[in-house]
């Protein structure tokens, strides 16, 4: 059963790569997403280590960075609120 999932994963990855390579427009989107991802990671890093949010640490992982990429500054507030409610 695991081999079937592995084959499906490899085939879908290859098809996605084919679509990305054929369309130049998609490279623009991938580049834009990568730039936003790096800027969001840098912003979270600065917030964590500058002392702007005393006593609060936002983990740098793909989920938190992705939230900040999609939502921007309200994403940081969302993560802070979730941490405040859960912890």
PDB file with SEQRES, HELIX, SHEET and CRYST1 records, atoms N, CA, C and O in Angstrom:
SEQRES   1 A   87  UNK UNK UNK UNK UNK UNK UNK UNK UNK UNK UNK UNK UNK          
SEQRES   2 A   87  UNK UNK UNK UNK UNK UNK UNK UNK UNK UNK UNK UNK UNK          
SEQRES   3 A   87  UNK UNK UNK UNK UNK UNK UNK UNK UNK UNK UNK UNK UNK          
SEQRES   4 A   87  UNK UNK UNK UNK UNK UNK UNK UNK UNK UNK UNK UNK UNK          
SEQRES   5 A   87  UNK UNK UNK UNK UNK UNK UNK UNK UNK UNK UNK UNK UNK          
SEQRES   6 A   87  UNK UNK UNK UNK UNK UNK UNK UNK UNK UNK UNK UNK UNK          
SEQRES   7 A   87  UNK UNK UNK UNK UNK UNK UNK UNK UNK                          
HELIX    1 AA1 UNK A    2  UNK A   22  1                                  21    
HELIX    2 AA2 UNK A   24  UNK A   50  1                                  27    
HELIX    3 AA3 UNK A   62  UNK A   71  1                                  10    
HELIX    4 AA4 UNK A   73  UNK A   86  1                                  14    
CRYST1    1.000    1.000    1.000  90.00  90.00  90.00 P 1           1          
ATOM      1  N   UNK A   1       0.812  -1.192   0.000  1.00  0.00           N  
ATOM      2  CA  UNK A   1       0.000   0.000   0.000  1.00  0.00           C  
ATOM      3  C   UNK A   1       0.861   1.264   0.000  1.00  0.00           C  
ATOM      4  O   UNK A   1       0.520   2.253  -0.648  1.00  0.00           O  
ATOM      5  N   UNK A   2       1.991   1.225   0.737  1.00  0.00           N  
ATOM      6  CA  UNK A   2       2.872   2.383   0.782  1.00  0.00           C  
ATOM      7  C   UNK A   2       3.493   2.666  -0.580  1.00  0.00           C  
ATOM      8  O   UNK A   2       3.732   3.820  -0.933  1.00  0.00           O  
ATOM      9  N   UNK A   3       3.754   1.600  -1.347  1.00  0.00           N  
ATOM     10  CA  UNK A   3       4.335   1.795  -2.672  1.00  0.00           C  
ATOM     11  C   UNK A   3       3.374   2.522  -3.599  1.00  0.00           C  
ATOM     12  O   UNK A   3       3.801   3.314  -4.440  1.00  0.00           O  
ATOM     13  N   UNK A   4       2.092   2.263  -3.454  1.00  0.00           N  
ATOM     14  CA  UNK A   4       1.095   2.940  -4.289  1.00  0.00           C  
ATOM     15  C   UNK A   4       1.107   4.433  -3.994  1.00  0.00           C  
ATOM     16  O   UNK A   4       1.084   5.251  -4.914  1.00  0.00           O  
ATOM     17  N   UNK A   5       1.144   4.793  -2.697  1.00  0.00           N  
ATOM     18  CA  UNK A   5       1.170   6.207  -2.335  1.00  0.00           C  
ATOM     19  C   UNK A   5       2.451   6.870  -2.817  1.00  0.00           C  
ATOM     20  O   UNK A   5       2.424   8.022  -3.248  1.00  0.00           O  
ATOM     21  N   UNK A   6       3.561   6.168  -2.751  1.00  0.00           N  
ATOM     22  CA  UNK A   6       4.827   6.714  -3.227  1.00  0.00           C  
ATOM     23  C   UNK A   6       4.785   6.954  -4.729  1.00  0.00           C  
ATOM     24  O   UNK A   6       5.260   7.987  -5.202  1.00  0.00           O  
ATOM     25  N   UNK A   7       4.232   6.026  -5.478  1.00  0.00           N  
ATOM     26  CA  UNK A   7       4.108   6.178  -6.934  1.00  0.00           C  
ATOM     27  C   UNK A   7       3.195   7.348  -7.269  1.00  0.00           C  
ATOM     28  O   UNK A   7       3.502   8.133  -8.167  1.00  0.00           O  
ATOM     29  N   UNK A   8       2.076   7.476  -6.561  1.00  0.00           N  
ATOM     30  CA  UNK A   8       1.162   8.598  -6.799  1.00  0.00           C  
ATOM     31  C   UNK A   8       1.849   9.922  -6.479  1.00  0.00           C  
ATOM     32  O   UNK A   8       1.692  10.893  -7.219  1.00  0.00           O  
ATOM     33  N   UNK A   9       2.603   9.972  -5.391  1.00  0.00           N  
ATOM     34  CA  UNK A   9       3.317  11.185  -5.008  1.00  0.00           C  
ATOM     35  C   UNK A   9       4.353  11.582  -6.055  1.00  0.00           C  
ATOM     36  O   UNK A   9       4.435  12.751  -6.434  1.00  0.00           O  
ATOM     37  N   UNK A  10       5.138  10.625  -6.521  1.00  0.00           N  
ATOM     38  CA  UNK A  10       6.166  10.911  -7.527  1.00  0.00           C  
ATOM     39  C   UNK A  10       5.530  11.356  -8.832  1.00  0.00           C  
ATOM     40  O   UNK A  10       5.997  12.313  -9.450  1.00  0.00           O  
ATOM     41  N   UNK A  11       4.472  10.679  -9.262  1.00  0.00           N  
ATOM     42  CA  UNK A  11       3.802  11.046 -10.514  1.00  0.00           C  
ATOM     43  C   UNK A  11       3.200  12.441 -10.428  1.00  0.00           C  
ATOM     44  O   UNK A  11       3.332  13.226 -11.367  1.00  0.00           O  
ATOM     45  N   UNK A  12       2.546  12.762  -9.328  1.00  0.00           N  
ATOM     46  CA  UNK A  12       1.946  14.093  -9.205  1.00  0.00           C  
ATOM     47  C   UNK A  12       3.014  15.172  -9.098  1.00  0.00           C  
ATOM     48  O   UNK A  12       2.820  16.279  -9.601  1.00  0.00           O  
ATOM     49  N   UNK A  13       4.135  14.871  -8.456  1.00  0.00           N  
ATOM     50  CA  UNK A  13       5.235  15.836  -8.388  1.00  0.00           C  
ATOM     51  C   UNK A  13       5.820  16.105  -9.765  1.00  0.00           C  
ATOM     52  O   UNK A  13       6.115  17.249 -10.109  1.00  0.00           O  
ATOM     53  N   UNK A  14       5.985  15.051 -10.551  1.00  0.00           N  
ATOM     54  CA  UNK A  14       6.508  15.225 -11.907  1.00  0.00           C  
ATOM     55  C   UNK A  14       5.542  16.012 -12.786  1.00  0.00           C  
ATOM     56  O   UNK A  14       5.967  16.857 -13.573  1.00  0.00           O  
ATOM     57  N   UNK A  15       4.257  15.740 -12.658  1.00  0.00           N  
ATOM     58  CA  UNK A  15       3.274  16.495 -13.437  1.00  0.00           C  
ATOM     59  C   UNK A  15       3.237  17.960 -13.016  1.00  0.00           C  
ATOM     60  O   UNK A  15       3.104  18.838 -13.869  1.00  0.00           O  
ATOM     61  N   UNK A  16       3.351  18.239 -11.735  1.00  0.00           N  
ATOM     62  CA  UNK A  16       3.403  19.619 -11.270  1.00  0.00           C  
ATOM     63  C   UNK A  16       4.642  20.318 -11.804  1.00  0.00           C  
ATOM     64  O   UNK A  16       4.568  21.475 -12.219  1.00  0.00           O  
ATOM     65  N   UNK A  17       5.772  19.638 -11.799  1.00  0.00           N  
ATOM     66  CA  UNK A  17       7.000  20.204 -12.350  1.00  0.00           C  
ATOM     67  C   UNK A  17       6.852  20.485 -13.834  1.00  0.00           C  
ATOM     68  O   UNK A  17       7.331  21.511 -14.317  1.00  0.00           O  
ATOM     69  N   UNK A  18       6.203  19.598 -14.561  1.00  0.00           N  
ATOM     70  CA  UNK A  18       5.961  19.799 -15.988  1.00  0.00           C  
ATOM     71  C   UNK A  18       5.114  21.043 -16.226  1.00  0.00           C  
ATOM     72  O   UNK A  18       5.412  21.835 -17.119  1.00  0.00           O  
ATOM     73  N   UNK A  19       4.074  21.216 -15.442  1.00  0.00           N  
ATOM     74  CA  UNK A  19       3.217  22.397 -15.591  1.00  0.00           C  
ATOM     75  C   UNK A  19       4.001  23.665 -15.281  1.00  0.00           C  
ATOM     76  O   UNK A  19       3.864  24.663 -15.988  1.00  0.00           O  
ATOM     77  N   UNK A  20       4.817  23.639 -14.238  1.00  0.00           N  
ATOM     78  CA  UNK A  20       5.602  24.820 -13.881  1.00  0.00           C  
ATOM     79  C   UNK A  20       6.632  25.164 -14.945  1.00  0.00           C  
ATOM     80  O   UNK A  20       6.867  26.340 -15.223  1.00  0.00           O  
ATOM     81  N   UNK A  21       7.243  24.156 -15.540  1.00  0.00           N  
ATOM     82  CA  UNK A  21       8.266  24.411 -16.550  1.00  0.00           C  
ATOM     83  C   UNK A  21       7.675  24.895 -17.867  1.00  0.00           C  
ATOM     84  O   UNK A  21       8.329  25.638 -18.599  1.00  0.00           O  
ATOM     85  N   UNK A  22       6.463  24.492 -18.174  1.00  0.00           N  
ATOM     86  CA  UNK A  22       5.855  24.877 -19.449  1.00  0.00           C  
ATOM     87  C   UNK A  22       5.320  26.301 -19.430  1.00  0.00           C  
ATOM     88  O   UNK A  22       5.321  26.972 -20.462  1.00  0.00           O  
ATOM     89  N   UNK A  23       4.869  26.766 -18.290  1.00  0.00           N  
ATOM     90  CA  UNK A  23       4.267  28.091 -18.209  1.00  0.00           C  
ATOM     91  C   UNK A  23       5.242  29.082 -17.587  1.00  0.00           C  
ATOM     92  O   UNK A  23       5.649  28.932 -16.435  1.00  0.00           O  
ATOM     93  N   UNK A  24       5.605  30.086 -18.357  1.00  0.00           N  
ATOM     94  CA  UNK A  24       6.498  31.111 -17.820  1.00  0.00           C  
ATOM     95  C   UNK A  24       5.791  31.965 -16.777  1.00  0.00           C  
ATOM     96  O   UNK A  24       6.427  32.484 -15.860  1.00  0.00           O  
ATOM     97  N   UNK A  25       4.497  32.109 -16.912  1.00  0.00           N  
ATOM     98  CA  UNK A  25       3.737  32.896 -15.953  1.00  0.00           C  
ATOM     99  C   UNK A  25       3.808  32.279 -14.563  1.00  0.00           C  
ATOM    100  O   UNK A  25       3.813  32.999 -13.564  1.00  0.00           O  
ATOM    101  N   UNK A  26       3.861  30.964 -14.493  1.00  0.00           N  
ATOM    102  CA  UNK A  26       3.912  30.309 -13.190  1.00  0.00           C  
ATOM    103  C   UNK A  26       5.243  30.576 -12.486  1.00  0.00           C  
ATOM    104  O   UNK A  26       5.286  30.607 -11.256  1.00  0.00           O  
ATOM    105  N   UNK A  27       6.333  30.771 -13.243  1.00  0.00           N  
ATOM    106  CA  UNK A  27       7.617  31.095 -12.624  1.00  0.00           C  
ATOM    107  C   UNK A  27       7.539  32.438 -11.918  1.00  0.00           C  
ATOM    108  O   UNK A  27       8.154  32.634 -10.869  1.00  0.00           O  
ATOM    109  N   UNK A  28       6.781  33.363 -12.495  1.00  0.00           N  
ATOM    110  CA  UNK A  28       6.612  34.664 -11.870  1.00  0.00           C  
ATOM    111  C   UNK A  28       5.895  34.505 -10.528  1.00  0.00           C  
ATOM    112  O   UNK A  28       6.265  35.145  -9.543  1.00  0.00           O  
ATOM    113  N   UNK A  29       4.879  33.656 -10.493  1.00  0.00           N  
ATOM    114  CA  UNK A  29       4.151  33.411  -9.247  1.00  0.00           C  
ATOM    115  C   UNK A  29       5.007  32.718  -8.205  1.00  0.00           C  
ATOM    116  O   UNK A  29       4.941  33.053  -7.022  1.00  0.00           O  
ATOM    117  N   UNK A  30       5.811  31.752  -8.634  1.00  0.00           N  
ATOM    118  CA  UNK A  30       6.694  31.040  -7.703  1.00  0.00           C  
ATOM    119  C   UNK A  30       7.730  32.000  -7.128  1.00  0.00           C  
ATOM    120  O   UNK A  30       8.024  31.962  -5.933  1.00  0.00           O  
ATOM    121  N   UNK A  31       8.282  32.859  -7.980  1.00  0.00           N  
ATOM    122  CA  UNK A  31       9.257  33.846  -7.512  1.00  0.00           C  
ATOM    123  C   UNK A  31       8.647  34.835  -6.536  1.00  0.00           C  
ATOM    124  O   UNK A  31       9.269  35.201  -5.539  1.00  0.00           O  
ATOM    125  N   UNK A  32       7.435  35.262  -6.825  1.00  0.00           N  
ATOM    126  CA  UNK A  32       6.740  36.191  -5.932  1.00  0.00           C  
ATOM    127  C   UNK A  32       6.458  35.539  -4.583  1.00  0.00           C  
ATOM    128  O   UNK A  32       6.653  36.160  -3.539  1.00  0.00           O  
ATOM    129  N   UNK A  33       6.000  34.291  -4.603  1.00  0.00           N  
ATOM    130  CA  UNK A  33       5.732  33.586  -3.347  1.00  0.00           C  
ATOM    131  C   UNK A  33       7.020  33.397  -2.549  1.00  0.00           C  
ATOM    132  O   UNK A  33       7.023  33.562  -1.329  1.00  0.00           O  
ATOM    133  N   UNK A  34       8.110  33.053  -3.226  1.00  0.00           N  
ATOM    134  CA  UNK A  34       9.385  32.856  -2.530  1.00  0.00           C  
ATOM    135  C   UNK A  34       9.855  34.159  -1.884  1.00  0.00           C  
ATOM    136  O   UNK A  34      10.353  34.151  -0.758  1.00  0.00           O  
ATOM    137  N   UNK A  35       9.697  35.277  -2.593  1.00  0.00           N  
ATOM    138  CA  UNK A  35      10.096  36.567  -2.036  1.00  0.00           C  
ATOM    139  C   UNK A  35       9.247  36.918  -0.814  1.00  0.00           C  
ATOM    140  O   UNK A  35       9.774  37.380   0.197  1.00  0.00           O  
ATOM    141  N   UNK A  36       7.940  36.700  -0.906  1.00  0.00           N  
ATOM    142  CA  UNK A  36       7.067  36.974   0.235  1.00  0.00           C  
ATOM    143  C   UNK A  36       7.396  36.050   1.413  1.00  0.00           C  
ATOM    144  O   UNK A  36       7.360  36.470   2.569  1.00  0.00           O  
ATOM    145  N   UNK A  37       7.713  34.800   1.108  1.00  0.00           N  
ATOM    146  CA  UNK A  37       8.056  33.835   2.150  1.00  0.00           C  
ATOM    147  C   UNK A  37       9.312  34.278   2.898  1.00  0.00           C  
ATOM    148  O   UNK A  37       9.357  34.227   4.127  1.00  0.00           O  
ATOM    149  N   UNK A  38      10.333  34.714   2.154  1.00  0.00           N  
ATOM    150  CA  UNK A  38      11.575  35.159   2.786  1.00  0.00           C  
ATOM    151  C   UNK A  38      11.365  36.431   3.599  1.00  0.00           C  
ATOM    152  O   UNK A  38      11.912  36.564   4.693  1.00  0.00           O  
ATOM    153  N   UNK A  39      10.577  37.365   3.072  1.00  0.00           N  
ATOM    154  CA  UNK A  39      10.306  38.596   3.814  1.00  0.00           C  
ATOM    155  C   UNK A  39       9.519  38.320   5.095  1.00  0.00           C  
ATOM    156  O   UNK A  39       9.781  38.936   6.128  1.00  0.00           O  
ATOM    157  N   UNK A  40       8.564  37.407   5.034  1.00  0.00           N  
ATOM    158  CA  UNK A  40       7.799  37.055   6.231  1.00  0.00           C  
ATOM    159  C   UNK A  40       8.695  36.387   7.268  1.00  0.00           C  
ATOM    160  O   UNK A  40       8.575  36.664   8.461  1.00  0.00           O  
ATOM    161  N   UNK A  41       9.590  35.513   6.826  1.00  0.00           N  
ATOM    162  CA  UNK A  41      10.516  34.859   7.755  1.00  0.00           C  
ATOM    163  C   UNK A  41      11.433  35.893   8.404  1.00  0.00           C  
ATOM    164  O   UNK A  41      11.698  35.827   9.605  1.00  0.00           O  
ATOM    165  N   UNK A  42      11.917  36.848   7.611  1.00  0.00           N  
ATOM    166  CA  UNK A  42      12.776  37.899   8.156  1.00  0.00           C  
ATOM    167  C   UNK A  42      12.008  38.764   9.152  1.00  0.00           C  
ATOM    168  O   UNK A  42      12.549  39.140  10.192  1.00  0.00           O  
ATOM    169  N   UNK A  43      10.753  39.082   8.842  1.00  0.00           N  
ATOM    170  CA  UNK A  43       9.943  39.899   9.756  1.00  0.00           C  
ATOM    171  C   UNK A  43       9.710  39.175  11.078  1.00  0.00           C  
ATOM    172  O   UNK A  43       9.811  39.785  12.142  1.00  0.00           O  
ATOM    173  N   UNK A  44       9.401  37.883  11.024  1.00  0.00           N  
ATOM    174  CA  UNK A  44       9.210  37.121  12.262  1.00  0.00           C  
ATOM    175  C   UNK A  44      10.510  37.022  13.060  1.00  0.00           C  
ATOM    176  O   UNK A  44      10.494  37.083  14.289  1.00  0.00           O  
ATOM    177  N   UNK A  45      11.620  36.872  12.364  1.00  0.00           N  
ATOM    178  CA  UNK A  45      12.920  36.803  13.036  1.00  0.00           C  
ATOM    179  C   UNK A  45      13.205  38.112  13.767  1.00  0.00           C  
ATOM    180  O   UNK A  45      13.644  38.110  14.917  1.00  0.00           O  
ATOM    181  N   UNK A  46      12.951  39.229  13.083  1.00  0.00           N  
ATOM    182  CA  UNK A  46      13.179  40.541  13.698  1.00  0.00           C  
ATOM    183  C   UNK A  46      12.251  40.738  14.897  1.00  0.00           C  
ATOM    184  O   UNK A  46      12.682  41.243  15.934  1.00  0.00           O  
ATOM    185  N   UNK A  47      10.988  40.346  14.766  1.00  0.00           N  
ATOM    186  CA  UNK A  47      10.051  40.476  15.890  1.00  0.00           C  
ATOM    187  C   UNK A  47      10.480  39.628  17.083  1.00  0.00           C  
ATOM    188  O   UNK A  47      10.347  40.054  18.230  1.00  0.00           O  
ATOM    189  N   UNK A  48      10.989  38.445  16.820  1.00  0.00           N  
ATOM    190  CA  UNK A  48      11.392  37.556  17.914  1.00  0.00           C  
ATOM    191  C   UNK A  48      12.605  38.084  18.666  1.00  0.00           C  
ATOM    192  O   UNK A  48      12.647  38.016  19.895  1.00  0.00           O  
ATOM    193  N   UNK A  49      13.575  38.601  17.959  1.00  0.00           N  
ATOM    194  CA  UNK A  49      14.855  38.915  18.584  1.00  0.00           C  
ATOM    195  C   UNK A  49      15.109  40.396  18.808  1.00  0.00           C  
ATOM    196  O   UNK A  49      16.179  40.765  19.292  1.00  0.00           O  
ATOM    197  N   UNK A  50      14.154  41.253  18.471  1.00  0.00           N  
ATOM    198  CA  UNK A  50      14.348  42.682  18.698  1.00  0.00           C  
ATOM    199  C   UNK A  50      13.815  43.118  20.056  1.00  0.00           C  
ATOM    200  O   UNK A  50      14.191  44.183  20.546  1.00  0.00           O  
ATOM    201  N   UNK A  51      12.965  42.335  20.662  1.00  0.00           N  
ATOM    202  CA  UNK A  51      12.392  42.697  21.945  1.00  0.00           C  
ATOM    203  C   UNK A  51      11.143  43.545  21.820  1.00  0.00           C  
ATOM    204  O   UNK A  51      10.669  44.086  22.819  1.00  0.00           O  
ATOM    205  N   UNK A  52      10.595  43.676  20.618  1.00  0.00           N  
ATOM    206  CA  UNK A  52       9.371  44.449  20.414  1.00  0.00           C  
ATOM    207  C   UNK A  52       8.212  43.792  21.149  1.00  0.00           C  
ATOM    208  O   UNK A  52       7.355  44.476  21.708  1.00  0.00           O  
ATOM    209  N   UNK A  53       8.188  42.477  21.148  1.00  0.00           N  
ATOM    210  CA  UNK A  53       7.146  41.718  21.844  1.00  0.00           C  
ATOM    211  C   UNK A  53       7.785  41.025  23.047  1.00  0.00           C  
ATOM    212  O   UNK A  53       8.183  39.865  22.946  1.00  0.00           O  
ATOM    213  N   UNK A  54       7.889  41.721  24.189  1.00  0.00           N  
ATOM    214  CA  UNK A  54       8.596  41.126  25.333  1.00  0.00           C  
ATOM    215  C   UNK A  54       7.876  39.893  25.872  1.00  0.00           C  
ATOM    216  O   UNK A  54       6.664  39.900  26.090  1.00  0.00           O  
ATOM    217  N   UNK A  55       8.646  38.851  26.076  1.00  0.00           N  
ATOM    218  CA  UNK A  55       8.106  37.619  26.631  1.00  0.00           C  
ATOM    219  C   UNK A  55       7.366  36.749  25.637  1.00  0.00           C  
ATOM    220  O   UNK A  55       6.857  35.695  26.018  1.00  0.00           O  
ATOM    221  N   UNK A  56       7.289  37.141  24.404  1.00  0.00           N  
ATOM    222  CA  UNK A  56       6.578  36.374  23.380  1.00  0.00           C  
ATOM    223  C   UNK A  56       7.564  35.892  22.322  1.00  0.00           C  
ATOM    224  O   UNK A  56       8.427  36.649  21.879  1.00  0.00           O  
ATOM    225  N   UNK A  57       7.435  34.652  21.928  1.00  0.00           N  
ATOM    226  CA  UNK A  57       8.246  34.076  20.864  1.00  0.00           C  
ATOM    227  C   UNK A  57       7.317  33.432  19.850  1.00  0.00           C  
ATOM    228  O   UNK A  57       6.476  32.607  20.209  1.00  0.00           O  
ATOM    229  N   UNK A  58       7.464  33.801  18.593  1.00  0.00           N  
ATOM    230  CA  UNK A  58       6.697  33.180  17.521  1.00  0.00           C  
ATOM    231  C   UNK A  58       7.630  32.192  16.831  1.00  0.00           C  
ATOM    232  O   UNK A  58       8.674  32.597  16.320  1.00  0.00           O  
ATOM    233  N   UNK A  59       7.285  30.917  16.804  1.00  0.00           N  
ATOM    234  CA  UNK A  59       8.175  29.934  16.177  1.00  0.00           C  
ATOM    235  C   UNK A  59       8.304  30.171  14.677  1.00  0.00           C  
ATOM    236  O   UNK A  59       7.348  30.561  14.006  1.00  0.00           O  
ATOM    237  N   UNK A  60       9.500  29.927  14.172  1.00  0.00           N  
ATOM    238  CA  UNK A  60       9.743  30.047  12.734  1.00  0.00           C  
ATOM    239  C   UNK A  60       9.588  28.668  12.106  1.00  0.00           C  
ATOM    240  O   UNK A  60      10.543  27.893  12.057  1.00  0.00           O  
ATOM    241  N   UNK A  61       8.399  28.366  11.631  1.00  0.00           N  
ATOM    242  CA  UNK A  61       8.149  27.120  10.924  1.00  0.00           C  
ATOM    243  C   UNK A  61       7.269  27.433   9.718  1.00  0.00           C  
ATOM    244  O   UNK A  61       6.709  28.526   9.640  1.00  0.00           O  
ATOM    245  N   UNK A  62       7.135  26.512   8.790  1.00  0.00           N  
ATOM    246  CA  UNK A  62       6.374  26.808   7.567  1.00  0.00           C  
ATOM    247  C   UNK A  62       4.934  27.245   7.810  1.00  0.00           C  
ATOM    248  O   UNK A  62       4.402  28.045   7.041  1.00  0.00           O  
ATOM    249  N   UNK A  63       4.298  26.745   8.851  1.00  0.00           N  
ATOM    250  CA  UNK A  63       2.900  27.119   9.105  1.00  0.00           C  
ATOM    251  C   UNK A  63       2.801  28.576   9.539  1.00  0.00           C  
ATOM    252  O   UNK A  63       1.971  29.320   9.018  1.00  0.00           O  
ATOM    253  N   UNK A  64       3.636  28.990  10.488  1.00  0.00           N  
ATOM    254  CA  UNK A  64       3.560  30.376  10.952  1.00  0.00           C  
ATOM    255  C   UNK A  64       4.015  31.343   9.871  1.00  0.00           C  
ATOM    256  O   UNK A  64       3.419  32.407   9.703  1.00  0.00           O  
ATOM    257  N   UNK A  65       5.054  30.991   9.144  1.00  0.00           N  
ATOM    258  CA  UNK A  65       5.521  31.865   8.069  1.00  0.00           C  
ATOM    259  C   UNK A  65       4.471  31.944   6.969  1.00  0.00           C  
ATOM    260  O   UNK A  65       4.225  33.020   6.424  1.00  0.00           O  
ATOM    261  N   UNK A  66       3.852  30.817   6.639  1.00  0.00           N  
ATOM    262  CA  UNK A  66       2.789  30.820   5.631  1.00  0.00           C  
ATOM    263  C   UNK A  66       1.604  31.672   6.053  1.00  0.00           C  
ATOM    264  O   UNK A  66       0.996  32.347   5.222  1.00  0.00           O  
ATOM    265  N   UNK A  67       1.269  31.645   7.352  1.00  0.00           N  
ATOM    266  CA  UNK A  67       0.178  32.484   7.851  1.00  0.00           C  
ATOM    267  C   UNK A  67       0.509  33.955   7.671  1.00  0.00           C  
ATOM    268  O   UNK A  67      -0.350  34.744   7.278  1.00  0.00           O  
ATOM    269  N   UNK A  68       1.747  34.327   7.956  1.00  0.00           N  
ATOM    270  CA  UNK A  68       2.157  35.719   7.793  1.00  0.00           C  
ATOM    271  C   UNK A  68       2.227  36.087   6.313  1.00  0.00           C  
ATOM    272  O   UNK A  68       1.924  37.225   5.954  1.00  0.00           O  
ATOM    273  N   UNK A  69       2.616  35.157   5.451  1.00  0.00           N  
ATOM    274  CA  UNK A  69       2.637  35.432   4.009  1.00  0.00           C  
ATOM    275  C   UNK A  69       1.227  35.725   3.517  1.00  0.00           C  
ATOM    276  O   UNK A  69       1.015  36.684   2.775  1.00  0.00           O  
ATOM    277  N   UNK A  70       0.271  34.912   3.921  1.00  0.00           N  
ATOM    278  CA  UNK A  70      -1.100  35.061   3.422  1.00  0.00           C  
ATOM    279  C   UNK A  70      -1.805  36.254   4.062  1.00  0.00           C  
ATOM    280  O   UNK A  70      -2.464  37.025   3.365  1.00  0.00           O  
ATOM    281  N   UNK A  71      -1.675  36.416   5.383  1.00  0.00           N  
ATOM    282  CA  UNK A  71      -2.449  37.434   6.091  1.00  0.00           C  
ATOM    283  C   UNK A  71      -1.689  38.723   6.382  1.00  0.00           C  
ATOM    284  O   UNK A  71      -2.306  39.749   6.668  1.00  0.00           O  
ATOM    285  N   UNK A  72      -0.375  38.686   6.315  1.00  0.00           N  
ATOM    286  CA  UNK A  72       0.408  39.882   6.613  1.00  0.00           C  
ATOM    287  C   UNK A  72       0.473  40.139   8.115  1.00  0.00           C  
ATOM    288  O   UNK A  72       0.549  39.203   8.911  1.00  0.00           O  
ATOM    289  N   UNK A  73       0.443  41.422   8.494  1.00  0.00           N  
ATOM    290  CA  UNK A  73       0.522  41.803   9.905  1.00  0.00           C  
ATOM    291  C   UNK A  73      -0.638  41.224  10.727  1.00  0.00           C  
ATOM    292  O   UNK A  73      -0.411  40.808  11.863  1.00  0.00           O  
ATOM    293  N   UNK A  74      -1.868  41.179  10.200  1.00  0.00           N  
ATOM    294  CA  UNK A  74      -2.916  40.507  10.981  1.00  0.00           C  
ATOM    295  C   UNK A  74      -2.600  39.034  11.259  1.00  0.00           C  
ATOM    296  O   UNK A  74      -3.096  38.470  12.234  1.00  0.00           O  
ATOM    297  N   UNK A  75      -1.782  38.412  10.413  1.00  0.00           N  
ATOM    298  CA  UNK A  75      -1.362  37.038  10.664  1.00  0.00           C  
ATOM    299  C   UNK A  75      -0.503  36.934  11.912  1.00  0.00           C  
ATOM    300  O   UNK A  75      -0.606  35.965  12.665  1.00  0.00           O  
ATOM    301  N   UNK A  76       0.351  37.941  12.133  1.00  0.00           N  
ATOM    302  CA  UNK A  76       1.161  37.969  13.353  1.00  0.00           C  
ATOM    303  C   UNK A  76       0.242  38.111  14.565  1.00  0.00           C  
ATOM    304  O   UNK A  76       0.427  37.435  15.577  1.00  0.00           O  
ATOM    305  N   UNK A  77      -0.752  38.999  14.451  1.00  0.00           N  
ATOM    306  CA  UNK A  77      -1.703  39.177  15.554  1.00  0.00           C  
ATOM    307  C   UNK A  77      -2.490  37.889  15.803  1.00  0.00           C  
ATOM    308  O   UNK A  77      -2.763  37.544  16.953  1.00  0.00           O  
ATOM    309  N   UNK A  78      -2.856  37.180  14.736  1.00  0.00           N  
ATOM    310  CA  UNK A  78      -3.572  35.914  14.880  1.00  0.00           C  
ATOM    311  C   UNK A  78      -2.728  34.884  15.624  1.00  0.00           C  
ATOM    312  O   UNK A  78      -3.223  34.204  16.523  1.00  0.00           O  
ATOM    313  N   UNK A  79      -1.473  34.771  15.254  1.00  0.00           N  
ATOM    314  CA  UNK A  79      -0.581  33.808  15.912  1.00  0.00           C  
ATOM    315  C   UNK A  79      -0.392  34.178  17.379  1.00  0.00           C  
ATOM    316  O   UNK A  79      -0.403  33.310  18.252  1.00  0.00           O  
ATOM    317  N   UNK A  80      -0.216  35.479  17.644  1.00  0.00           N  
ATOM    318  CA  UNK A  80      -0.056  35.921  19.033  1.00  0.00           C  
ATOM    319  C   UNK A  80      -1.323  35.621  19.845  1.00  0.00           C  
ATOM    320  O   UNK A  80      -1.237  35.177  20.990  1.00  0.00           O  
ATOM    321  N   UNK A  81      -2.491  35.861  19.253  1.00  0.00           N  
ATOM    322  CA  UNK A  81      -3.744  35.573  19.945  1.00  0.00           C  
ATOM    323  C   UNK A  81      -3.924  34.094  20.220  1.00  0.00           C  
ATOM    324  O   UNK A  81      -4.380  33.709  21.297  1.00  0.00           O  
ATOM    325  N   UNK A  82      -3.567  33.260  19.247  1.00  0.00           N  
ATOM    326  CA  UNK A  82      -3.667  31.812  19.456  1.00  0.00           C  
ATOM    327  C   UNK A  82      -2.724  31.345  20.552  1.00  0.00           C  
ATOM    328  O   UNK A  82      -3.082  30.492  21.364  1.00  0.00           O  
ATOM    329  N   UNK A  83      -1.517  31.903  20.575  1.00  0.00           N  
ATOM    330  CA  UNK A  83      -0.579  31.532  21.634  1.00  0.00           C  
ATOM    331  C   UNK A  83      -1.110  31.972  22.995  1.00  0.00           C  
ATOM    332  O   UNK A  83      -0.978  31.247  23.981  1.00  0.00           O  
ATOM    333  N   UNK A  84      -1.708  33.156  23.047  1.00  0.00           N  
ATOM    334  CA  UNK A  84      -2.233  33.666  24.306  1.00  0.00           C  
ATOM    335  C   UNK A  84      -3.384  32.797  24.809  1.00  0.00           C  
ATOM    336  O   UNK A  84      -3.499  32.550  26.010  1.00  0.00           O  
ATOM    337  N   UNK A  85      -4.238  32.331  23.886  1.00  0.00           N  
ATOM    338  CA  UNK A  85      -5.371  31.497  24.285  1.00  0.00           C  
ATOM    339  C   UNK A  85      -4.952  30.089  24.690  1.00  0.00           C  
ATOM    340  O   UNK A  85      -5.496  29.527  25.641  1.00  0.00           O  
ATOM    341  N   UNK A  86      -3.996  29.524  23.978  1.00  0.00           N  
ATOM    342  CA  UNK A  86      -3.619  28.131  24.202  1.00  0.00           C  
ATOM    343  C   UNK A  86      -2.653  27.992  25.374  1.00  0.00           C  
ATOM    344  O   UNK A  86      -2.778  27.072  26.182  1.00  0.00           O  
ATOM    345  N   UNK A  87      -1.710  28.888  25.462  1.00  0.00           N  
ATOM    346  CA  UNK A  87      -0.658  28.746  26.497  1.00  0.00           C  
ATOM    347  C   UNK A  87      -1.018  29.475  27.755  1.00  0.00           C  
ATOM    348  O   UNK A  87      -0.252  29.460  28.718  1.00  0.00           O  
TER     349      UNK A  87                                                      
END                                                                             
